[in-house]
């Protein structure tokens, strides 16, 4: 197990993050004979994005070519075919091995005992395993229990990673916040599974602490990142305070979108109507909200009764005073398709550093993710990275750690929160569903100033919320940079010219 001293800890494999990708990596590394330490900021399962995942996990249903075709089409033709092959060719074995045989996940079944496969947007057939519309919860909690009980795995909750420990181009673990000036956990190999970036936007389907920590730490250490401009917005999140996701499975089973005039509109936007790719539906929903005042998801057209088929979602609606069949919806930040650039085993450009799950860019998603492939990608790449890390001949090495200071007085209680609000306002306004080149430049300028302010305080304080703010500002800047370098619209990176500029061109002023 992890060896502990007063000054540092050592372990064979260190995993940072406790969603499905982190759990899969820890599980497989331990199964390969490694001693594993898993550190996570989470204190409860619902602190992770996996626990919030609704729709399900895709399988091939013995037709891998069909799934490959759908993934590539949803990505607007930009996904990496080799990465898609890795995902699809390992999908069913991973689901069978871990979710069915090891964890015995009770996926929904039909009356005759067969799996109740459902369909979601941009899928050409029913191939998605699910549990109600709360699949992530039903997968993650048994997985965490299994990890907790494993004799080779130590789990440390409420523990944030602050910095990667590097020496001569090699990663040797992380510095955690277990003590005020940082506590080193040295590892033979390190696997980042830190999730997404939802906290960079004011409306997100991610937990509040999804601040892009792994991406920021890796980028600051010199790791390659890619495709960060591709931020996916889910088209149907509850349009109100405390947004929650209304799974695409609802539209897969017959729910329809209506504008403020009561009209269905998706058939005019795409041949697949409500089941078009997410980026297409999200932009159409936002257009109709602006034109008619609102958009609702009408669940009266479902094949079954909403309350009976989706009891968890129905309860969330009742909790917000929605007792009818029309639920107000709006696009909401959902998933980062890019991240730390990795290969087919999750290896990054830095020696002995891996990345899996949403913080990683495998190439599977390209410019737009196909529904219900995120849990699958986290599972497949988590298993592959864990296996590879366990077989790497890399003993933990004690290295010199950064000299963190915690000497200055604490900042005002709302300092980090107010800076975070400013960051989210910038991302909402300039790097949302549609991007204008001039707006991207404005965002970059604001974010550079913000990062400079935050860096000045981080130098003398090691508070977790400050490091999260630093990480968020680093990733926000990387997103702005990637967006500025890509002038071509693809998937969820949709570039438009400023309407005021167009109007000036059409109606120039005379001097």
MARTIDO-433114 format. One record per residue (C-alpha): residue number from 1; x, y, z. Coordinates in steps of 0.1 Angstrom, whole numbers. Layout:
N
PT paro     u     v     w
PT  NUM     X     Y     Z
...
//
This chain:
511
PT paro     u     v     w
PT    1     0     0     0
PT    2     9    37     0
PT    3    40    43    22
PT    4    37    73    44
PT    5    62    95    62
PT    6    58   129    79
PT    7    72   146    48
PT    8    58   126    18
PT    9    39    95     7
PT   10    48    71   -21
PT   11    27    48   -42
PT   12    31    28   -74
PT   13     1    45   -92
PT   14   -15    77   -82
PT   15   -50    85   -96
PT   16   -64   120   -92
PT   17  -102   120   -95
PT   18  -130    96   -86
PT   19  -155    96  -115
PT   20  -159    65  -137
PT   21  -125    72  -154
PT   22  -106    75  -122
PT   23  -123    45  -106
PT   24  -116    24  -138
PT   25   -80    34  -138
PT   26   -75    26  -101
PT   27   -94    -7  -104
PT   28   -74   -19  -134
PT   29   -40    -8  -120
PT   30   -48   -27   -87
PT   31   -59   -57  -107
PT   32   -25   -56  -124
PT   33    -8   -58   -90
PT   34     0   -22   -84
PT   35    -5    -3   -51
PT   36   -28    26   -58
PT   37   -36    59   -41
PT   38   -67    77   -53
PT   39   -70   113   -43
PT   40  -102   133   -50
PT   41  -117   167   -41
PT   42  -150   150   -38
PT   43  -165   143    -4
PT   44  -197   127   -18
PT   45  -204   108   -50
PT   46  -225   137   -63
PT   47  -194   159   -63
PT   48  -184   141   -95
PT   49  -197   146  -130
PT   50  -203   109  -134
PT   51  -229   109  -107
PT   52  -248   136  -126
PT   53  -248   116  -158
PT   54  -283   107  -169
PT   55  -288    91  -202
PT   56  -267    60  -202
PT   57  -237    42  -217
PT   58  -235    32  -253
PT   59  -228    -3  -265
PT   60  -224   -15  -301
PT   61  -252   -41  -300
PT   62  -230   -62  -323
PT   63  -229   -35  -349
PT   64  -196   -17  -343
PT   65  -196    -1  -378
PT   66  -229    16  -371
PT   67  -216    31  -339
PT   68  -184    43  -356
PT   69  -204    60  -383
PT   70  -226    78  -358
PT   71  -197    90  -337
PT   72  -179   104  -367
PT   73  -211   120  -381
PT   74  -219   137  -347
PT   75  -184   151  -346
PT   76  -190   169  -379
PT   77  -164   146  -395
PT   78  -136   158  -372
PT   79  -131   128  -348
PT   80  -100   106  -350
PT   81  -110    73  -368
PT   82   -82    54  -349
PT   83   -95    67  -316
PT   84  -130    57  -325
PT   85  -118    22  -333
PT   86  -102    19  -299
PT   87  -135    30  -282
PT   88  -158     8  -302
PT   89  -136   -23  -303
PT   90  -133   -23  -265
PT   91  -167   -10  -256
PT   92  -187   -42  -251
PT   93  -159   -61  -233
PT   94  -154   -32  -209
PT   95  -191   -30  -201
PT   96  -194   -68  -197
PT   97  -163   -71  -175
PT   98  -167   -42  -152
PT   99  -203   -30  -152
PT  100  -221   -63  -156
PT  101  -199   -90  -141
PT  102  -179   -71  -115
PT  103  -204   -44  -103
PT  104  -236   -61  -114
PT  105  -253   -28  -124
PT  106  -290   -33  -127
PT  107  -296   -17  -161
PT  108  -333   -14  -170
PT  109  -349   -44  -187
PT  110  -380   -50  -207
PT  111  -409   -72  -195
PT  112  -393  -103  -209
PT  113  -360   -97  -191
PT  114  -339   -83  -220
PT  115  -320   -51  -217
PT  116  -341   -20  -224
PT  117  -318    -3  -249
PT  118  -328    33  -256
PT  119  -318    58  -283
PT  120  -305    93  -280
PT  121  -297   122  -303
PT  122  -276   114  -334
PT  123  -277    76  -327
PT  124  -291    56  -356
PT  125  -305    29  -334
PT  126  -314    19  -298
PT  127  -281     8  -282
PT  128  -278    26  -249
PT  129  -279     8  -215
PT  130  -295    29  -188
PT  131  -310    30  -153
PT  132  -340    53  -153
PT  133  -325    86  -162
PT  134  -299    84  -134
PT  135  -274    60  -150
PT  136  -243    77  -136
PT  137  -254    74  -100
PT  138  -262    37  -104
PT  139  -228    31  -119
PT  140  -206    53   -97
PT  141  -218    44   -62
PT  142  -212     7   -66
PT  143  -179    14   -83
PT  144  -168    36   -54
PT  145  -178    10   -29
PT  146  -158   -16   -48
PT  147  -127     7   -49
PT  148  -131    15   -11
PT  149  -131   -23    -3
PT  150  -100   -31   -25
PT  151   -70   -40    -4
PT  152   -45   -24   -29
PT  153   -63     9   -32
PT  154   -63    38    -7
PT  155   -88    65   -13
PT  156   -83   100     1
PT  157  -114   122    -1
PT  158  -116   159     3
PT  159   -80   161   -10
PT  160   -71   185   -38
PT  161   -41   182   -61
PT  162   -23   216   -64
PT  163     7   210   -86
PT  164    23   182  -105
PT  165    57   171   -92
PT  166    81   171  -122
PT  167   118   166  -127
PT  168   137   165  -160
PT  169   106   162  -180
PT  170    91   134  -160
PT  171    61   135  -137
PT  172    66   120  -102
PT  173    32   126   -85
PT  174    14   156   -71
PT  175    15   181   -43
PT  176   -18   180   -24
PT  177   -35   204     0
PT  178   -33   180    30
PT  179   -10   205    47
PT  180   -11   242    44
PT  181    21   244    23
PT  182    15   213     2
PT  183    20   176     9
PT  184    39   155   -17
PT  185    25   122   -29
PT  186    52   107   -51
PT  187    42    80   -76
PT  188    57    58  -102
PT  189    30    68  -126
PT  190     3    95  -122
PT  191   -32    94  -139
PT  192   -53   125  -141
PT  193   -91   119  -141
PT  194  -102   153  -128
PT  195  -133   159  -150
PT  196  -146   189  -168
PT  197  -148   227  -168
PT  198  -185   234  -160
PT  199  -175   259  -133
PT  200  -162   282  -160
PT  201  -198   290  -170
PT  202  -227   303  -150
PT  203  -250   275  -162
PT  204  -236   240  -163
PT  205  -247   204  -158
PT  206  -214   198  -140
PT  207  -207   200  -102
PT  208  -196   234   -89
PT  209  -160   223   -84
PT  210  -154   213  -121
PT  211  -127   239  -125
PT  212  -105   221  -150
PT  213   -78   213  -125
PT  214   -61   185  -143
PT  215   -59   203  -176
PT  216   -44   234  -159
PT  217   -19   214  -139
PT  218    -8   194  -170
PT  219    -6   225  -192
PT  220    14   244  -166
PT  221    38   215  -165
PT  222    42   215  -202
PT  223    19   188  -214
PT  224     3   191  -248
PT  225   -34   200  -250
PT  226   -58   200  -280
PT  227   -93   208  -292
PT  228  -101   231  -263
PT  229  -123   253  -284
PT  230  -149   225  -286
PT  231  -171   232  -255
PT  232  -203   213  -258
PT  233  -236   228  -247
PT  234  -265   204  -239
PT  235  -297   217  -256
PT  236  -322   207  -229
PT  237  -313   218  -194
PT  238  -340   232  -171
PT  239  -344   269  -178
PT  240  -343   283  -143
PT  241  -323   285  -111
PT  242  -304   254  -102
PT  243  -304   239  -138
PT  244  -305   201  -142
PT  245  -302   180  -173
PT  246  -333   166  -191
PT  247  -318   136  -207
PT  248  -317   131  -245
PT  249  -334    97  -238
PT  250  -366   118  -234
PT  251  -363   129  -270
PT  252  -352    94  -280
PT  253  -385    81  -266
PT  254  -407   108  -283
PT  255  -406   141  -264
PT  256  -406   171  -287
PT  257  -394   207  -285
PT  258  -418   236  -288
PT  259  -412   274  -290
PT  260  -431   301  -272
PT  261  -458   300  -298
PT  262  -464   263  -292
PT  263  -448   252  -325
PT  264  -424   224  -331
PT  265  -394   238  -349
PT  266  -366   212  -351
PT  267  -378   197  -383
PT  268  -370   230  -400
PT  269  -335   229  -387
PT  270  -324   193  -394
PT  271  -337   162  -410
PT  272  -334   143  -377
PT  273  -354   170  -359
PT  274  -351   166  -321
PT  275  -326   138  -326
PT  276  -301   160  -345
PT  277  -265   164  -331
PT  278  -263   183  -299
PT  279  -247   214  -313
PT  280  -274   218  -340
PT  281  -303   214  -314
PT  282  -286   237  -289
PT  283  -283   266  -314
PT  284  -318   260  -327
PT  285  -332   261  -291
PT  286  -314   293  -284
PT  287  -326   309  -316
PT  288  -362   301  -308
PT  289  -358   313  -272
PT  290  -346   347  -285
PT  291  -374   349  -311
PT  292  -404   336  -291
PT  293  -394   341  -255
PT  294  -391   304  -244
PT  295  -387   268  -255
PT  296  -403   239  -237
PT  297  -397   201  -238
PT  298  -431   186  -243
PT  299  -431   152  -226
PT  300  -468   145  -233
PT  301  -457   128  -265
PT  302  -435   102  -248
PT  303  -442    66  -256
PT  304  -447    59  -219
PT  305  -459    80  -189
PT  306  -432   105  -179
PT  307  -437    99  -141
PT  308  -435    62  -145
PT  309  -406    60  -170
PT  310  -385    88  -155
PT  311  -394    91  -119
PT  312  -362   109  -108
PT  313  -366   136  -135
PT  314  -403   139  -127
PT  315  -395   145   -91
PT  316  -369   172  -100
PT  317  -396   189  -120
PT  318  -421   188   -92
PT  319  -395   202   -68
PT  320  -394   233   -90
PT  321  -432   236   -93
PT  322  -435   220  -127
PT  323  -465   196  -126
PT  324  -475   197  -163
PT  325  -460   181  -193
PT  326  -441   212  -207
PT  327  -407   218  -191
PT  328  -389   251  -199
PT  329  -354   244  -213
PT  330  -323   263  -224
PT  331  -288   253  -235
PT  332  -263   247  -208
PT  333  -225   240  -207
PT  334  -222   202  -206
PT  335  -189   187  -218
PT  336  -154   196  -230
PT  337  -146   176  -261
PT  338  -109   185  -259
PT  339   -83   185  -231
PT  340   -49   170  -224
PT  341   -37   153  -255
PT  342   -34   115  -250
PT  343   -28    84  -271
PT  344   -47    51  -272
PT  345   -35    42  -237
PT  346   -41    76  -221
PT  347    -4    86  -222
PT  348     3   123  -223
PT  349    33   140  -238
PT  350    50   140  -204
PT  351    67   108  -192
PT  352    47    88  -166
PT  353    17   111  -168
PT  354   -17    98  -181
PT  355   -50   115  -185
PT  356   -85    99  -188
PT  357  -121   109  -188
PT  358  -133   144  -196
PT  359   -99   161  -188
PT  360   -84   141  -217
PT  361   -85   146  -254
PT  362   -86   111  -269
PT  363   -98   123  -303
PT  364  -130   103  -301
PT  365  -153   133  -299
PT  366  -137   157  -323
PT  367  -158   189  -325
PT  368  -189   174  -309
PT  369  -196   144  -287
PT  370  -222   118  -295
PT  371  -246   112  -266
PT  372  -238    85  -241
PT  373  -202    81  -251
PT  374  -187   100  -222
PT  375  -191    72  -196
PT  376  -180    47  -222
PT  377  -148    67  -230
PT  378  -140    72  -193
PT  379  -144    34  -187
PT  380  -124    23  -217
PT  381   -95    47  -214
PT  382   -95    44  -176
PT  383   -90     6  -179
PT  384   -64    10  -206
PT  385   -44    36  -187
PT  386   -46    17  -154
PT  387   -33   -14  -171
PT  388    -5     4  -188
PT  389     5    23  -157
PT  390     6    -9  -136
PT  391    30   -25  -161
PT  392    53     5  -164
PT  393    87    -2  -147
PT  394    86    30  -127
PT  395    93    30   -90
PT  396    82    61   -71
PT  397   111    86   -67
PT  398   113   114   -41
PT  399   119   147   -58
PT  400   122   183   -47
PT  401    88   199   -43
PT  402    77   234   -51
PT  403    82   259   -23
PT  404    46   269   -16
PT  405    40   297     8
PT  406    10   302    31
PT  407    23   333    48
PT  408     0   362    39
PT  409   -33   369    57
PT  410   -64   352    44
PT  411   -83   370    17
PT  412  -118   384    22
PT  413  -144   356    22
PT  414  -159   365   -12
PT  415  -126   373   -30
PT  416  -123   340   -50
PT  417  -161   338   -55
PT  418  -163   373   -70
PT  419  -133   367   -93
PT  420  -150   334  -104
PT  421  -182   354  -112
PT  422  -162   377  -134
PT  423  -146   348  -152
PT  424  -180   331  -158
PT  425  -195   363  -172
PT  426  -167   366  -196
PT  427  -170   330  -208
PT  428  -208   333  -211
PT  429  -207   364  -231
PT  430  -178   357  -254
PT  431  -171   319  -256
PT  432  -206   304  -255
PT  433  -227   288  -282
PT  434  -216   313  -309
PT  435  -182   330  -311
PT  436  -172   361  -329
PT  437  -135   367  -335
PT  438  -136   402  -320
PT  439  -154   388  -289
PT  440  -128   360  -285
PT  441  -101   387  -285
PT  442  -120   407  -258
PT  443  -123   375  -237
PT  444   -86   368  -240
PT  445   -77   403  -228
PT  446  -101   401  -198
PT  447   -89   366  -189
PT  448   -52   376  -191
PT  449   -58   404  -166
PT  450   -78   381  -143
PT  451   -51   354  -144
PT  452   -25   380  -135
PT  453   -45   391  -105
PT  454   -50   356   -93
PT  455   -14   346   -98
PT  456    -3   374   -76
PT  457   -23   360   -47
PT  458   -16   323   -53
PT  459    22   330   -48
PT  460    17   335   -11
PT  461   -14   315    -3
PT  462   -24   278    -9
PT  463   -61   280    -3
PT  464   -80   255   -24
PT  465  -105   280   -38
PT  466   -76   302   -50
PT  467   -60   272   -68
PT  468   -93   263   -84
PT  469   -96   299   -96
PT  470   -61   298  -110
PT  471   -69   265  -128
PT  472  -101   279  -141
PT  473   -84   310  -154
PT  474   -56   290  -171
PT  475   -82   267  -188
PT  476  -104   297  -198
PT  477   -73   313  -215
PT  478   -65   281  -233
PT  479  -100   279  -246
PT  480   -99   315  -258
PT  481   -65   308  -275
PT  482   -78   277  -292
PT  483  -109   295  -304
PT  484   -89   324  -317
PT  485   -66   300  -337
PT  486   -96   282  -353
PT  487  -116   304  -377
PT  488  -136   275  -391
PT  489  -170   265  -377
PT  490  -172   228  -367
PT  491  -195   211  -343
PT  492  -198   231  -311
PT  493  -172   257  -322
PT  494  -195   280  -342
PT  495  -179   311  -355
PT  496  -200   341  -366
PT  497  -193   376  -376
PT  498  -205   403  -352
PT  499  -240   414  -363
PT  500  -231   451  -357
PT  501  -201   447  -381
PT  502  -224   432  -407
PT  503  -249   461  -403
PT  504  -221   486  -407
PT  505  -210   469  -439
PT  506  -246   470  -453
PT  507  -253   506  -441
PT  508  -219   525  -440
PT  509  -220   559  -424
PT  510  -211   588  -447
PT  511  -185   614  -436
//
